Amino acid sequence: MAGLLISRRNLLLGAGGVLATSGLLMRMTWADDLPRGGRLVVAADSEPRTLNPAIVASNGVFFIASKVIEPLAEAMMDGEGGLAPRLATSWEGAEDGLSVTFKLREGVTWHDGAPFTSEDVAFSAMEVWKPLQNLGRVVFANLDTVETPDAHTAIFRFSAPTPIQLIRNALPVVTSVLPKHLYEGTDIAANPANNAPMGTGPFKFAEHKPGEYFRLVRNDAYWGEGLPKLDEIIFRVLPDRAAAASALEAGEIQVAAFSQVPLVDLERIAKVPGLKVVTEGYEALTYQLVVEINHRNEILADQSVRQAISHAIDRDFVVDTVFLGHAQAATGPVPQNAPQFYNPDVKPYSFDIERANALLDEAGYPRGEDGKRFSLRLLPAPFFSETRQFGDYLRQALGKVGIDVTLVNNDTPAHLKAVYTDHDFDLAVGSPVFRGDPAISTTILVQSGIPDGVPFSNQGGYANAELDTIIDQAAETIDTEARTALYNDFQRIVVEDLPLINVAEWGFTTVASDAVLNVGNNPRWPVSSWADTALAS
């Protein structure tokens, strides 16, 4: 069978050309009909420093840990409100926005056999999500207490109105539940379970051999009837993307997600017998290419300089050359595929070298005899080849307007420390994720007062009182239309003032063996549980 390119467009056409809904087709194979057993070998391009998504809610952590540790709810294409119950079976917000009641799943046990109860949820929320998590500290900023009237009810009470819209949108990302009996009374951030996680999920953590692999094994006591289907998942560490493509073709691995196969190879690999290229499964994972700015640098504290940098970037060229057309130019901090919040009236910066030069001249930074105005250090995020390639482009683009740029390339731990803890950068290339609601992981990129060391947050020293007020108001506004209006203002101010520069927004692809079933069947597929992922027998 020849290789196959699966996209939203050709999935909508079923046999005989009958139009079907994406949600139904993306299920592809119902769980009851799936074969059971087998080892799935998956490419992993990095080794996260922690496997605790309750503390670090990032896709690099979720990719492995989401099979072990579960949230209260998961994103689902055909779920009510776009959600499918996991450890919670229902959630209801009070009209005044001051409480949310969760009914929890019964009969669930931790991997060590202890029962899962509301005490675990209350502990996770109050001791981990709110004080420690990079995203939870924003979403649950006004969480005052969690009441546990019985073992399967958790009532979240807030000191200020908190939109149920926000809580629903955030559930898959910020509510990974930890076992209270393993963490209570310990240094949570240093607990050994952070790197040998224990959860309620369909797979148990078995081992990590640094530089080689992570191994997960079936949880035979999983609450999902007939699940999981796989016996074992091996995440094989393959930081070289070319190596991932070769391993797929050789049959050494069966899945490479997050575009680990280079975009330039997709057309060729789609023709390889036994392999398929799937673009579904990333609908709730819109990545944004941004230029992070250290406003402590007095040159970059000048709005005219930031505007000049934005004008010097040819976004269409970046989309066509860095992403080979698998992206679109950004207009602001909310992506265009988020119609619930996107403001189409924001005016993006055009590519205008003449205007960029004029702004720099007017700001008092003329070219010297060598043609240079000033020098900056640029740290491209090492997470993806696209962020590294854009760093090379940005150095050249800024050179054309007289800004001398030195690239500083670090591995992931060194990059995170330099940018988000030490603030040792002038510019950085970042790749934050829009997660369905600006309050989850977008406003934190520009809001002031974020503690040092919080990854993927405003660590550039930017502060704007008007913007902070809007962010705070939106976080407490119950009325959906009024909340959207506030986020329209938020986008306008960010684009005008440029605390950071949005360049492009993109999704990813998965390359998998034809034998892997149910690839891409939910909008966060790579970072979901894979309970219903199976191997054809």
Secondary structure, 3 states (H helix, E strand, C coil): CCCEEECHHHHCECHHHCECCHHHHHHCCCHHHCCCCCEEEEEECCCCCCCCCCCCCCHHHHHHHCCCCCCCEEECCCCHHHEEECCEEEEEECCCCCEEEEEECCCCECCCCCECCHHHHHHHHHHHHHHHCCCHHHHCCCEEEEEEEECCEEEEEECCCCCHHHHHHHHHHHCCCCCHHHHCCCCHHHCHHHCCCCCCCCEEEEEEECCCEEEEEECCCCCCCCCCCCCEEEEEECCCHHHHHHHHHCCCCCEECCCCCCHHHHHHHCCCCCEEEECCCCCCCEEEEEEEECCCCCCCCCHHHHHHHHHCCCHHHHHHHCCCCCCEECCCCCCCCCCCCCCCCCCCCCCCHHHHHHHHHHCCCCCCCCCCCEEEEEEECCCCHHHHHHHHHHHHHHHCCCEEEEECCCCHHHHHHHHHCCCCCCEEEECCEECCCHHHHCHHHCCCCCCCCCCCCCCCCCCCHHHHHHHHHHCCCCCHHHHHHHHHHHHHHHHHHCCEEEEEEECCCEEEECCEECCCCCCCHHHCCCCCCEECC
